[in-house]
């Protein structure tokens, strides 16, 4: 079964919280430990290259004025008006990233 980037992000977060080694967590979760380690590396590299806003997609909501939808790596989706306050959005994204 193929997992999405968001699903792997959640698995990595669960693994980190578990305190288990990659091999132990993978066995418990039915995952390949090599694949688990790869996604930890890939998602970590992605976060380091864009630490402030780890985005998957940003696009206009079709046919609905100038609102934007932001899909985070964690799987959260945020919709904001085109006139959003950047500081408020930055704080919201920081909270969502911590809760992922």
C-alpha positions as a Markdown table, in Angstrom:
| # | Residue | x | y | z |
|---|---|---|---|---|
| 1 | Unk | 0.0 | 0.0 | 0.0 |
| 2 | Unk | 1.3 | 3.4 | -1.0 |
| 3 | Unk | 1.2 | 6.1 | 1.7 |
| 4 | Unk | 0.9 | 9.8 | 1.1 |
| 5 | Unk | 3.5 | 12.3 | 2.3 |
| 6 | Unk | 1.0 | 13.4 | 5.0 |
| 7 | Unk | 0.6 | 9.8 | 6.2 |
| 8 | Unk | 4.4 | 9.4 | 6.4 |
| 9 | Unk | 4.7 | 12.6 | 8.3 |
| 10 | Unk | 2.2 | 11.3 | 10.8 |
| 11 | Unk | 4.1 | 8.0 | 11.1 |
| 12 | Unk | 7.4 | 9.8 | 11.7 |
| 13 | Unk | 5.7 | 11.9 | 14.4 |
| 14 | Unk | 4.3 | 8.8 | 16.1 |
| 15 | Unk | 7.7 | 7.0 | 15.8 |
| 16 | Unk | 9.5 | 10.0 | 17.5 |
| 17 | Unk | 6.9 | 10.1 | 20.3 |
| 18 | Unk | 7.2 | 6.3 | 20.8 |
| 19 | Unk | 10.9 | 6.3 | 21.8 |
| 20 | Unk | 11.4 | 3.1 | 19.9 |
| 21 | Unk | 14.1 | 2.4 | 17.4 |
| 22 | Unk | 13.2 | 2.4 | 13.7 |
| 23 | Unk | 13.3 | -1.4 | 13.6 |
| 24 | Unk | 11.1 | -1.7 | 16.7 |
| 25 | Unk | 8.5 | 0.9 | 15.6 |
| 26 | Unk | 8.4 | -0.5 | 12.0 |
| 27 | Unk | 7.8 | -4.0 | 13.3 |
| 28 | Unk | 5.0 | -2.7 | 15.6 |
| 29 | Unk | 3.4 | -0.6 | 12.8 |
| 30 | Unk | 3.9 | -3.1 | 10.0 |
| 31 | Unk | 6.3 | -0.9 | 8.1 |
| 32 | Unk | 9.7 | -1.4 | 6.5 |
| 33 | Unk | 12.4 | 0.1 | 8.7 |
| 34 | Unk | 14.4 | 1.3 | 5.7 |
| 35 | Unk | 11.4 | 3.1 | 4.3 |
| 36 | Unk | 10.6 | 4.7 | 7.6 |
| 37 | Unk | 14.2 | 6.0 | 7.9 |
| 38 | Unk | 14.0 | 7.3 | 4.3 |
| 39 | Unk | 10.9 | 9.3 | 5.0 |
| 40 | Unk | 12.4 | 10.7 | 8.2 |
| 41 | Unk | 15.4 | 11.9 | 6.2 |
| 42 | Unk | 13.3 | 13.2 | 3.3 |
| 43 | Unk | 10.8 | 15.1 | 5.4 |
| 44 | Unk | 13.5 | 16.4 | 7.7 |
| 45 | Unk | 15.5 | 17.7 | 4.6 |
| 46 | Unk | 12.3 | 19.3 | 3.3 |
| 47 | Unk | 11.6 | 21.0 | 6.6 |
| 48 | Unk | 15.2 | 22.3 | 6.8 |
| 49 | Unk | 15.1 | 23.8 | 3.3 |
| 50 | Unk | 11.8 | 25.7 | 4.1 |
| 51 | Unk | 11.5 | 25.7 | 7.9 |
| 52 | Unk | 9.1 | 28.6 | 8.2 |
| 53 | Unk | 6.4 | 27.3 | 5.9 |
| 54 | Unk | 6.6 | 23.5 | 5.1 |
| 55 | Unk | 3.9 | 23.6 | 2.4 |
| 56 | Unk | 2.7 | 21.0 | 0.0 |
| 57 | Unk | 0.5 | 23.2 | -2.1 |
| 58 | Unk | -0.8 | 26.7 | -2.3 |
| 59 | Unk | -3.6 | 27.6 | -4.7 |
| 60 | Unk | -6.6 | 29.8 | -5.2 |
| 61 | Unk | -10.0 | 28.4 | -4.2 |
| 62 | Unk | -11.6 | 27.9 | -7.6 |
| 63 | Unk | -14.2 | 30.5 | -8.4 |
| 64 | Unk | -14.2 | 32.1 | -5.0 |
| 65 | Unk | -12.7 | 35.5 | -5.0 |
| 66 | Unk | -9.0 | 35.7 | -3.8 |
| 67 | Unk | -8.9 | 33.1 | -1.0 |
| 68 | Unk | -6.0 | 30.8 | -0.7 |
| 69 | Unk | -5.8 | 27.2 | 0.5 |
| 70 | Unk | -2.6 | 26.0 | 2.1 |
| 71 | Unk | -2.0 | 22.3 | 2.4 |
| 72 | Unk | 0.8 | 21.5 | 5.0 |
| 73 | Unk | 3.0 | 18.5 | 5.0 |
| 74 | Unk | 1.3 | 17.4 | 8.3 |
| 75 | Unk | -2.0 | 17.0 | 6.4 |
| 76 | Unk | -3.6 | 20.2 | 7.8 |
| 77 | Unk | -5.4 | 22.5 | 5.3 |
| 78 | Unk | -5.7 | 26.2 | 6.0 |
| 79 | Unk | -7.9 | 28.6 | 4.0 |
| 80 | Unk | -7.2 | 32.3 | 4.2 |
| 81 | Unk | -8.6 | 35.3 | 2.5 |
| 82 | Unk | -6.4 | 37.2 | 0.1 |
| 83 | Unk | -6.1 | 40.0 | 2.6 |
| 84 | Unk | -4.8 | 37.8 | 5.4 |
| 85 | Unk | -2.4 | 39.2 | 8.0 |
| 86 | Unk | 1.0 | 37.5 | 7.5 |
| 87 | Unk | 1.9 | 37.5 | 11.2 |
| 88 | Unk | -1.4 | 35.9 | 12.2 |
| 89 | Unk | -0.9 | 33.2 | 9.5 |
| 90 | Unk | 2.7 | 32.6 | 10.6 |
| 91 | Unk | 1.5 | 32.1 | 14.2 |
| 92 | Unk | -1.2 | 29.7 | 13.1 |
| 93 | Unk | 1.2 | 27.6 | 11.0 |
| 94 | Unk | 3.6 | 27.4 | 13.9 |
| 95 | Unk | 0.8 | 26.0 | 16.1 |
| 96 | Unk | -0.3 | 23.5 | 13.5 |
| 97 | Unk | 3.3 | 22.3 | 12.9 |
| 98 | Unk | 3.7 | 21.7 | 16.6 |
| 99 | Unk | 0.5 | 19.8 | 16.9 |
| 100 | Unk | 1.3 | 17.5 | 13.9 |
